[in-house]
Amino acid sequence: GKQVGGAMNGGGKEGGFNGMTRLRTHQSQVGSAPAYEYDTPPPFDNVALENWERARRLWANKPSSYKPKHKRPVLSVDITYEELLMTNKPFAQPVALQEMVDFLVDCWEQEGLYD
């Protein structure tokens, strides 16, 4: 390449990108503008995705000894939406998420709010 401001411009045949995608120029036809082509980049290795998938498998796989716990319902079958949720008092004991979702869906269906 030629000297520009004390540095080599172009850096030789490969364009001087030092290990990154290299740009090469070549004449496509006599008297025409140069055509550009890129070296094929290396395959992308998504390490973060691989780590996430490995962690998820460890978290999601249940051990062979796993047995779901069948708990008795906490909510009374005749409790109303207002009795349960229109107070700031804490529940006497924890309510399972599935039980609370079932209760709310039932209430919303009765009121026509859930299709």
WOCOR-V65935 format. One record per backbone hydrogen bond with DSSP energy under -1.0 kcal/mol. CO is the residue of the C=O (numbers start at 1). NH is the residue of the N-H. Records with the same first field share a line. If there is no record, write none. Layout:
CO = NH / NH
This chain:
2 = 9
4 = 7
7 = 4
12 = 15
22 = 39
24 = 37
26 = 35
29 = 32
35 = 26
37 = 24
45 = 47
46 = 50
47 = 51
48 = 52
49 = 53
50 = 54
51 = 55
52 = 56
53 = 57
54 = 58
55 = 59
56 = 60
57 = 61
63 = 66
76 = 79
80 = 84
81 = 85
82 = 86
96 = 100
97 = 101
98 = 102
99 = 103
100 = 104
101 = 105
102 = 106
103 = 107
104 = 108
105 = 109
106 = 110
107 = 111
108 = 113
109 = 112
